[in-house]
């Protein structure tokens, strides 16, 4: 299926959840904030939130520094 991931077209397999997508991208879920179609998805809902064709998904990772 085709989605928009961080502003770029991305081909992904069917039947993904947000958690699956984060894992496929090799990201640590604990440091990710996810927005799907302009709606923030709480981490507790990553397992149950399906990725759908043409979703616009933004994933932001947190980086520490000082």
Buried (B, 14 or more C-beta within 10 A) or exposed (E): BEBBBEEEEBEBEEEBBBBBBBBEBEBEEEEBEBEBEEEEBEBEBBEEBEBEEEBEBBBEEEEEEE
